[in-house]
Amino acid sequence: MGLALIEKIIALFLMLFAGFALVKKDILKKEDSQTLSKLCLYLISPCVLFHAFTVEVTPERQKAFFLCGVLALGIQGFFTLFIFLLDKIFPMTVVEKTAVIYSNCGNIIIPIVAYALGEEYLIYITAYIGVYNILLWTHGISLFKKQLKKAGKKGDFADTVTENVGEASVLKKLSGFLKNPNILAIIFGFLCFSFRIDLPRPLGQAIKDIGGMIGPVSMMVTGMVLAKMPVARFFQNKRLFFVTFLRMVFFPICLLLFFKLGHIASLLPMGKEIFLVTYLSAIAPSGTSVNQFAIIYEQDAEYASCINIFTTLVAIVTMPLFVYLYLWMI
């Protein structure tokens, strides 16, 4: 299993380079990635998430789903506490803190799990995504809001920016979050899973087939975006390498030791494979939502974008390596 899984992860990243090459050769434009991104976000990804809940309902799966959610909460809590303590010794910006705490557990990990492990494991990633989004839209936003109030400025400016840019925008974003097709897919999928509701076979097959495109499309979109990113921008801020080290090396090692010493895999009969989904979600590159929050709260969105893209590039090496170590050690 180990070698086959790593080969499939590498194959996905090769698809990334396919998208990169198409833009570099002027066959496609970077702007074309927006159309493919919308297709992926609003159709393919929701189909994948909904289809994840069409597996047979068993007490074992329900228990595994619950444990994955608890484990996700514990992992995110550890990330948050560690960065809180580190910030006391080595002050970090709000962009750096959130980029380290919150991973891209959706866009990158969904295709990897679907393609490399199989669709039957997708249900366990929805547990992580659910916990992740709750914390991101509470704790994550609070960090940016606190920084905005610090920024400047007493009096009318801070109040106006906070009210007009912060709270109003966040309420609008939160409303959009609840209408997000991916979140709706998880909600309706969970209801179908809980109440054992079966879709008509043609509809279920259509959802399954559309979701099967998630790997190639999402990875090629990432490659198309990378193609137009100036390399020099990565070296303008030396702290980028420290942030990348924390997210892509230090945390994966800490979690690996936790899984090993805590005998986490022994909690379930197929614990090693099931909790690999949680491990992958936790060691993913920096989340794209950090970029969006940085724009809303005027907190160096360009630096946030650099962190996201650079950690994605680094993941080409680190993720196969840590998956190998996980399969070897756990």
C-alpha positions in Angstrom: 0.0 0.0 0.0 2.7 2.5 1.0 4.6 2.6 -2.3 1.4 2.7 -4.3 0.0 5.6 -2.2 3.2 7.6 -2.6 3.2 7.0 -6.3 -0.4 8.3 -6.6 0.5 11.4 -4.6 3.5 12.1 -6.9 1.2 11.5 -9.9 -1.2 14.2 -8.7 1.7 16.7 -8.4 2.8 15.8 -11.9 -0.7 16.9 -13.0 0.1 20.2 -11.3 3.1 20.5 -13.6 0.9 19.8 -16.6 -1.2 22.9 -15.8 2.0 24.8 -15.2 3.3 23.8 -18.7 0.1 24.7 -20.5 0.3 28.3 -19.2 4.1 28.6 -19.8 3.6 27.5 -23.4 0.8 30.0 -23.8 -1.7 27.2 -24.7 -3.8 28.5 -21.8 -3.8 31.7 -19.9 -3.6 32.1 -16.1 -7.0 33.7 -16.2 -8.4 30.4 -17.6 -7.8 29.0 -14.1 -10.6 31.1 -12.8 -13.2 29.2 -14.9 -11.8 25.8 -13.9 -11.6 26.9 -10.3 -15.3 27.8 -10.3 -16.1 24.5 -12.0 -14.1 22.7 -9.2 -15.5 24.8 -6.3 -19.2 24.9 -7.3 -19.7 21.5 -8.9 -16.9 19.0 -8.7 -15.9 19.4 -5.0 -19.5 19.4 -3.7 -20.2 16.2 -5.7 -17.1 14.6 -4.1 -18.1 15.6 -0.6 -21.7 14.5 -1.0 -20.7 11.2 -2.6 -18.4 10.6 0.4 -21.6 10.0 2.6 -23.1 7.5 0.2 -21.1 4.7 1.8 -22.9 2.0 3.7 -23.9 3.1 7.2 -22.2 1.0 9.9 -21.5 1.5 13.6 -17.8 1.3 12.8 -18.0 4.1 10.2 -20.0 6.3 12.6 -17.5 5.7 15.4 -14.6 6.5 13.0 -16.2 9.6 11.8 -16.7 10.9 15.4 -13.1 10.0 16.3 -11.7 11.8 13.2 -13.7 14.9 14.3 -12.3 14.7 17.9 -8.8 14.2 16.6 -9.1 17.1 14.2 -10.2 19.3 17.1 -7.2 18.2 19.2 -4.8 18.8 16.4 -6.1 22.3 15.6 -6.0 23.0 19.3 -2.4 22.0 19.5 -1.4 24.2 16.6 -3.2 27.1 18.1 -1.7 26.7 21.6 1.8 26.2 20.2 1.7 29.4 18.0 0.2 31.3 21.0 3.2 30.4 23.1 5.7 30.8 20.3 4.4 34.3 19.6 5.4 35.3 23.2 9.0 34.5 22.4 9.2 35.1 18.7 6.5 37.6 17.7 4.6 36.7 14.5 2.2 38.7 12.3 -1.4 37.6 12.1 -0.8 36.4 8.6 2.0 34.2 9.7 0.1 32.8 12.7 -3.0 31.9 10.7 -1.0 30.5 7.8 0.7 28.1 10.2 -2.4 27.1 12.1 -4.8 26.6 9.2 -4.0 24.3 6.3 -5.5 23.8 2.9 -7.3 20.7 4.0 -9.9 20.9 1.3 -8.6 21.9 -2.2 -5.4 19.8 -1.9 -6.4 16.9 0.3 -9.8 16.0 -1.2 -8.2 15.0 -4.6 -5.3 13.2 -2.9 -7.6 11.1 -0.7 -10.1 10.4 -3.5 -7.4 9.5 -6.0 -4.8 7.8 -3.7 -6.9 6.1 -0.9 -10.3 5.7 -2.5 -13.7 7.3 -2.3 -14.7 5.3 0.7 -12.2 7.3 2.8 -13.6 10.7 1.8 -16.2 10.7 4.6 -13.4 11.0 7.2 -12.0 14.2 5.6 -15.4 15.8 6.0 -15.0 15.5 9.8 -11.7 17.5 9.6 -13.2 20.1 7.2 -16.2 20.6 9.5 -14.0 21.3 12.6 -11.6 23.3 10.5 -14.3 25.7 9.2 -15.8 26.2 12.6 -12.5 27.2 14.1 -11.4 29.3 11.1 -14.6 31.4 11.2 -14.4 32.0 14.9 -10.8 31.9 16.1 -9.2 32.7 12.7 -11.4 35.8 12.2 -10.9 37.0 15.8 -7.1 37.1 15.2 -7.5 39.4 12.1 -10.1 41.5 13.8 -7.8 42.0 16.9 -4.9 43.0 14.6 -7.1 45.5 12.7 -8.1 47.2 16.0 -4.4 47.3 17.0 -3.4 48.7 13.7 -3.8 51.9 14.1 -5.8 53.6 15.4 -7.9 55.0 17.9 -11.0 56.8 17.1 -13.1 57.0 14.1 -10.7 55.3 11.6 -10.4 52.0 13.5 -14.1 52.0 14.3 -15.1 52.7 10.7 -12.7 50.1 9.3 -13.7 47.5 11.8 -17.4 48.0 11.2 -17.4 48.5 7.5 -14.6 46.3 6.4 -14.5 43.8 9.2 -17.8 43.0 10.8 -20.0 43.7 7.8 -17.8 41.8 5.4 -17.4 38.9 7.8 -21.2 38.7 8.3 -21.5 38.6 4.6 -18.8 36.1 4.3 -20.3 34.0 7.1 -23.7 34.1 5.3 -21.9 33.0 2.1 -20.2 30.2 4.1 -23.5 28.8 5.1 -24.6 28.9 1.5 -21.4 27.5 0.2 -22.2 24.4 -2.0 -19.4 22.5 -0.3 -20.8 23.1 3.2 -24.3 22.3 1.9 -23.0 19.1 0.4 -21.6 18.1 3.8 -24.8 18.9 5.6 -27.1 17.1 3.1 -24.7 14.3 2.8 -24.6 13.8 6.5 -28.4 13.8 6.7 -28.6 11.2 4.0 -25.9 9.2 5.8 -27.6 9.5 9.2 -31.1 8.7 8.0 -30.0 6.2 5.3 -31.6 8.1 2.4 -30.6 6.6 -1.0 -30.5 8.7 -4.2 -32.0 7.5 -7.5 -29.3 5.5 -9.2 -28.8 7.8 -12.3 -28.4 10.8 -10.0 -26.0 9.0 -7.7 -23.9 7.9 -10.7 -23.8 11.4 -12.1 -22.6 12.8 -8.8 -20.0 10.1 -8.5 -18.7 10.6 -12.1 -18.4 14.4 -11.8 -16.6 14.0 -8.5 -14.1 11.7 -10.2 -12.6 14.7 -12.0 -11.5 16.4 -8.7 -7.8 15.2 -8.9 -6.7 16.3 -12.3 -8.7 19.5 -12.5 -7.8 20.9 -9.0 -4.1 20.1 -9.4 -3.8 21.5 -12.9 -5.5 24.7 -11.7 -2.9 25.0 -9.0 -0.2 24.6 -11.6 -1.7 27.3 -13.8 -1.7 29.8 -10.9 2.0 28.9 -10.1 3.1 29.5 -13.6 2.7 33.3 -13.4 4.1 33.8 -9.9 7.5 35.7 -10.0 10.1 33.5 -8.3 11.9 36.6 -6.9 8.9 37.4 -4.7 9.6 34.3 -2.5 12.9 35.7 -1.4 11.7 39.2 -0.4 10.8 38.1 3.1 13.2 35.7 4.8 10.5 34.9 7.5 8.7 33.0 4.7 11.1 30.1 5.2 10.6 30.0 9.0 6.8 29.9 8.5 7.1 27.2 5.9 9.3 25.1 8.2 6.7 25.3 10.9 3.8 24.3 8.7 5.4 21.8 6.4 8.2 20.2 8.6 7.9 20.9 12.3 4.1 20.2 12.8 4.2 17.0 10.6 7.0 15.6 12.8 5.2 16.5 16.0 2.0 14.8 14.8 3.9 11.8 13.6 5.4 11.4 17.1 1.9 11.9 18.7 0.4 9.2 16.4 3.2 6.8 17.2 3.6 7.3 21.0 -0.2 7.7 21.5 -0.9 4.5 19.6 -3.7 6.4 17.8 -4.1 3.8 15.0 -5.1 1.2 17.6 -8.3 3.0 18.4 -10.0 1.5 15.3 -9.6 -1.8 13.3 -8.5 0.2 10.2 -7.1 3.0 12.2 -3.9 3.4 10.3 -5.6 4.0 7.0 -8.5 6.1 8.4 -6.3 8.4 10.5 -4.0 8.8 7.6 -6.7 11.0 6.1 -6.6 13.2 9.3 -2.8 13.3 9.1 -2.8 14.4 5.5 -5.3 17.1 6.3 -3.1 18.5 9.1 0.2 18.5 7.1 -1.3 20.2 4.0 0.0 23.6 2.8 -1.2 26.9 4.2 -4.9 27.5 3.6 -6.1 29.8 0.8 -8.7 31.3 3.2 -5.8 33.1 4.9 -5.3 35.1 1.7 -8.9 36.1 1.6 -8.9 37.2 5.3 -5.7 39.2 4.7 -7.4 41.1 1.9 -10.5 41.9 4.0 -8.5 43.0 7.0 -5.7 44.8 5.1 -2.9 42.6 6.5 -0.3 42.0 3.7 -2.3 39.9 1.3 0.7 39.5 -1.0 2.8 37.9 1.7 -0.2 35.6 2.5 -0.3 34.6 -1.1 3.4 33.9 -1.2 3.1 31.6 1.9 0.3 29.7 0.3 2.1 29.1 -3.0 5.5 28.4 -1.5 4.1 25.9 1.0 2.3 24.2 -1.9 5.6 23.9 -3.8 7.3 22.5 -0.8 4.5 20.0 -0.3 5.6 18.3 -3.5 8.5 16.9 -1.5 7.3 16.9 2.1 3.9 15.2 1.7 5.2 12.0 0.0 8.1 11.9 2.5 5.9 12.2 5.6 3.3 9.8 4.2 6.1 7.3 3.8 7.3 7.9 7.4 3.7 7.6 8.7 3.2 4.2 6.9 6.6 3.0 8.1 6.3 4.2 11.8 2.6 3.8 12.6 
